[in-house]
């Protein structure tokens, strides 16, 4: 459930805002079954009190807005308090929506009217709907709002993806999902979860053999012990990730931008995915699985739901002050079937982003006034990502590239139109994950078969807590050069091996330069590149 409520410029203080109306404390007690008459003090038992098993999250901080997300363990009403003082001396109190079984007890409040360039302190709790005196413990957190319009504050953000994949689950002996703690200590303004937020198709066992005879021990729940088919199992995948203490600490401090890829449903899925030969699945209808996977993703993602006409839309833009606009795209929802990817004209079978999303992205990038425009893509452009072979033994492809280093064809046609449409937009950088190693690619029209575009960089990070693979092969249609790559010597190396990576972007407010680092699990830089801002 979601509640969209205004802070009214931080002018309404100490009251309760519900549906835009300020209420006093006595009215709240009446609404929750209380009264103004004295009543005996009854202390509820711990079992009666709601719990917050998944902590809190902040998301889609943009302009004066931020999403506050949490989850109860039962039917309860969400209460959010927030202030610019950690003492909550002049706090606003929001009566939020009810968390019910219909949304797996998740709920969110969409704050607006927040002040730019401030730290906002937040407390979230849940109240029993039948007795307002029974309430949970409050869970606290804090986040920074977007910079002020003067652009004098530096920006730092992180990105990664691919979480709890290939059976490498949460290992408390290893320290849990340690990347979250490494990123938290670096205190970014926000984090982009770049896709494969869960591995719904990857069962997790209590123990798995890793390299050098090591044993990886994972927390296991019923929902992660098999491939996800039911809505309960898809939801359980997302709930599983919140069991990690590192994640809960991180999410209570760092706002997130989520996007999805294939493993939120099943490996390399499109509308044409055939599960008839996969004995793990009793539910063979991919559309049914996708519907359930998308619903669970949207319930657990701390993101702002789109307009009523398209409430399940995932692609969106996030303005982050004068230095940065972020464009989160969706390469999964609108694609045609995976194929040989050699179509000679754009149509529904060659679609990856889909025509409407391409048109939107071209228009938004050309309209952007920010110094830097970062495109967060759930899949890389030039890396060859295979998807087996068809019945005739012809190679099929999952991403943009088709293994033919020649003129654009298949999904490359759509990418060519996009790159041509933004060639006059300065300072565009692509970030991605998906391939489970880190790399830096420079795309140069002088080396390309399709040449009508401006040079650009693509930086690859990941995985977060999954098997490591790579390196991949580059298709030369758009002229990429592998400037850097780091991949494991053994495919599907566990997190023990250390080949887990995240990216960090720092934008200097004086020079406007962007510095991009690729860091390992412990926050040690593996590669660094500083990009000067054109036109400055």
ChimeraX attribute file (.defattr): number of C-alpha atoms within 10 A of each C-alpha:
attribute: neighborCount
match mode: 1-to-1
recipient: residues
	/A:1	18
	/A:2	20
	/A:3	20
	/A:4	18
	/A:5	20
	/A:6	22
	/A:7	22
	/A:8	14
	/A:9	12
	/A:10	17
	/A:11	9
	/A:12	16
	/A:13	17
	/A:14	20
	/A:15	18
	/A:16	24
	/A:17	21
	/A:18	18
	/A:19	13
	/A:20	13
	/A:21	11
	/A:22	15
	/A:23	16
	/A:24	12
	/A:25	12
	/A:26	12
	/A:27	14
	/A:28	17
	/A:29	15
	/A:30	12
	/A:31	14
	/A:32	17
	/A:33	13
	/A:34	17
	/A:35	13
	/A:36	9
	/A:37	5
	/A:38	7
	/A:39	8
	/A:40	5
	/A:41	7
	/A:42	8
	/A:43	9
	/A:44	11
	/A:45	8
	/A:46	11
	/A:47	7
	/A:48	12
	/A:49	18
	/A:50	22
	/A:51	22
	/A:52	20
	/A:53	14
	/A:54	24
	/A:55	23
	/A:56	26
	/A:57	28
	/A:58	28
	/A:59	25
	/A:60	27
	/A:61	28
	/A:62	20
	/A:63	19
	/A:64	17
	/A:65	23
	/A:66	26
	/A:67	24
	/A:68	27
	/A:69	28
	/A:70	25
	/A:71	29
	/A:72	26
	/A:73	18
	/A:74	19
	/A:75	20
	/A:76	28
	/A:77	24
	/A:78	30
	/A:79	21
	/A:80	24
	/A:81	20
	/A:82	25
	/A:83	23
	/A:84	20
	/A:85	14
	/A:86	17
	/A:87	9
	/A:88	15
	/A:89	12
	/A:90	17
	/A:91	23
	/A:92	21
	/A:93	24
	/A:94	27
	/A:95	22
	/A:96	25
	/A:97	20
	/A:98	25
	/A:99	26
	/A:100	18
	/A:101	12
	/A:102	10
	/A:103	17
	/A:104	22
	/A:105	21
	/A:106	27
	/A:107	25
	/A:108	30
	/A:109	26
	/A:110	24
	/A:111	21
	/A:112	20
	/A:113	16
	/A:114	24
	/A:115	20
	/A:116	18
	/A:117	17
	/A:118	16
	/A:119	17
	/A:120	18
	/A:121	21
	/A:122	27
	/A:123	22
	/A:124	25
	/A:125	23
	/A:126	32
	/A:127	25
	/A:128	20
	/A:129	18
	/A:130	14
	/A:131	14
	/A:132	18
	/A:133	18
	/A:134	20
	/A:135	22
	/A:136	20
	/A:137	15
	/A:138	17
	/A:139	17
	/A:140	19
	/A:141	23
	/A:142	21
	/A:143	23
	/A:144	21
	/A:145	24
	/A:146	26
	/A:147	23
	/A:148	16
	/A:149	13
	/A:150	10
	/A:151	18
	/A:152	15
	/A:153	17
	/A:154	14
	/A:155	21
	/A:156	19
	/A:157	21
	/A:158	26
	/A:159	27
	/A:160	30
	/A:161	31
	/A:162	28
	/A:163	24
	/A:164	28
	/A:165	25
	/A:166	19
	/A:167	23
	/A:168	29
	/A:169	31
	/A:170	27
	/A:171	21
	/A:172	15
	/A:173	9
	/A:174	13
	/A:175	13
	/A:176	20
	/A:177	24
	/A:178	23
	/A:179	24
	/A:180	23
	/A:181	21
	/A:182	19
	/A:183	24
	/A:184	22
	/A:185	10
	/A:186	13
	/A:187	16
	/A:188	20
	/A:189	22
	/A:190	26
	/A:191	25
	/A:192	23
	/A:193	24
	/A:194	27
	/A:195	27
	/A:196	28
	/A:197	26
	/A:198	29
	/A:199	28
	/A:200	30
	/A:201	24
	/A:202	22
	/A:203	20
	/A:204	27
	/A:205	18
	/A:206	17
	/A:207	16
	/A:208	15
	/A:209	12
	/A:210	17
	/A:211	14
	/A:212	8
	/A:213	7
	/A:214	11
	/A:215	14
	/A:216	23
	/A:217	20
	/A:218	21
	/A:219	18
	/A:220	17
	/A:221	15
	/A:222	11
	/A:223	22
	/A:224	27
	/A:225	16
	/A:226	17
	/A:227	21
	/A:228	28
	/A:229	25
	/A:230	15
	/A:231	18
	/A:232	14
	/A:233	21
	/A:234	27
	/A:235	24
	/A:236	21
	/A:237	30
	/A:238	23
	/A:239	21
	/A:240	20
	/A:241	20
	/A:242	18
	/A:243	16
	/A:244	21
	/A:245	20
	/A:246	20
	/A:247	21
	/A:248	20
	/A:249	18
	/A:250	23
	/A:251	27
	/A:252	23
	/A:253	23
	/A:254	24
	/A:255	28
	/A:256	25
	/A:257	23
	/A:258	25
	/A:259	26
	/A:260	28
	/A:261	25
	/A:262	26
	/A:263	21
	/A:264	26
	/A:265	30
	/A:266	24
	/A:267	16
	/A:268	18
	/A:269	25
	/A:270	22
	/A:271	16
	/A:272	14
	/A:273	16
	/A:274	12
	/A:275	16
	/A:276	12
	/A:277	8
	/A:278	9
	/A:279	9
	/A:280	14
	/A:281	15
	/A:282	11
	/A:283	14
	/A:284	17
	/A:285	16
	/A:286	19
	/A:287	15
	/A:288	15
	/A:289	22
	/A:290	20
	/A:291	13
	/A:292	21
	/A:293	28
	/A:294	20
	/A:295	17
	/A:296	24
	/A:297	23
	/A:298	20
	/A:299	24
	/A:300	24
	/A:301	26
	/A:302	28
	/A:303	26
	/A:304	24
	/A:305	18
	/A:306	13
	/A:307	9
	/A:308	8
	/A:309	7
	/A:310	9
	/A:311	11
	/A:312	13
	/A:313	15
	/A:314	21
	/A:315	21
	/A:316	19
	/A:317	20
	/A:318	16
	/A:319	19
	/A:320	22
	/A:321	24
	/A:322	19
	/A:323	25
	/A:324	21
	/A:325	23
	/A:326	21
	/A:327	20
	/A:328	22
	/A:329	22
	/A:330	24
	/A:331	21
	/A:332	22
	/A:333	20
	/A:334	17
	/A:335	22
	/A:336	20
	/A:337	21
	/A:338	26
	/A:339	23
	/A:340	19
	/A:341	25
	/A:342	19
	/A:343	16
	/A:344	14
	/A:345	15
	/A:346	17
	/A:347	15
	/A:348	13
	/A:349	17
	/A:350	26
	/A:351	25
	/A:352	28
	/A:353	23
	/A:354	22
	/A:355	17
	/A:356	9
	/A:357	17
	/A:358	20
	/A:359	14
	/A:360	12
	/A:361	23
	/A:362	18
	/A:363	13
	/A:364	17
	/A:365	23
	/A:366	15
	/A:367	10
	/A:368	16
	/A:369	16
	/A:370	17
	/A:371	21
	/A:372	23
	/A:373	24
	/A:374	19
	/A:375	20
	/A:376	29
	/A:377	25
	/A:378	26
	/A:379	25
	/A:380	22
	/A:381	24
	/A:382	26
	/A:383	22
	/A:384	20
	/A:385	23
	/A:386	18
	/A:387	17
	/A:388	13
	/A:389	13
	/A:390	12
	/A:391	6
	/A:392	6
	/A:393	8
	/A:394	11
	/A:395	17
	/A:396	20
	/A:397	24
	/A:398	23
	/A:399	26
	/A:400	27
	/A:401	29
	/A:402	28
	/A:403	22
	/A:404	15
	/A:405	18
	/A:406	14
	/A:407	16
	/A:408	25
	/A:409	23
	/A:410	24
	/A:411	32
	/A:412	29
	/A:413	23
	/A:414	23
	/A:415	21
	/A:416	19
	/A:417	17
	/A:418	17
	/A:419	22
	/A:420	16
	/A:421	19
	/A:422	18
	/A:423	16
	/A:424	13
	/A:425	18
	/A:426	20
	/A:427	22
	/A:428	21
	/A:429	18
	/A:430	19
	/A:431	22
	/A:432	27
	/A:433	30
	/A:434	24
	/A:435	25
	/A:436	30
	/A:437	25
	/A:438	32
	/A:439	25
	/A:440	23
	/A:441	23
	/A:442	17
	/A:443	22
	/A:444	19
	/A:445	18
	/A:446	14
	/A:447	14
	/A:448	20
	/A:449	15
	/A:450	22
	/A:451	18
	/A:452	16
	/A:453	21
	/A:454	18
	/A:455	20
	/A:456	18
	/A:457	18
	/A:458	23
	/A:459	23
	/A:460	28
	/A:461	32
	/A:462	32
	/A:463	30
	/A:464	31
	/A:465	31
	/A:466	26
	/A:467	26
	/A:468	30
	/A:469	21
	/A:470	17
	/A:471	18
	/A:472	16
	/A:473	13
	/A:474	22
	/A:475	21
	/A:476	23
	/A:477	26
	/A:478	31
	/A:479	21
	/A:480	24
	/A:481	17
	/A:482	14
	/A:483	11
	/A:484	16
	/A:485	19
	/A:486	21
	/A:487	19
	/A:488	19
	/A:489	13
	/A:490	12
	/A:491	13
	/A:492	20
	/A:493	21
	/A:494	27
	/A:495	24
	/A:496	17
	/A:497	16
	/A:498	14
	/A:499	27
	/A:500	32
	/A:501	31
	/A:502	28
	/A:503	29
	/A:504	22
	/A:505	19
	/A:506	18
	/A:507	24
	/A:508	17
	/A:509	16
	/A:510	11
	/A:511	10
	/A:512	20
	/A:513	20
	/A:514	23
	/A:515	16
	/A:516	22
	/A:517	23
	/A:518	29
	/A:519	25
	/A:520	24
	/A:521	23
	/A:522	16
	/A:523	19
	/A:524	12
	/A:525	16
	/A:526	16
	/A:527	18
	/A:528	16
	/A:529	13
	/A:530	13
	/A:531	15
	/A:532	14
	/A:533	16
	/A:534	12
	/A:535	8
	/A:536	9
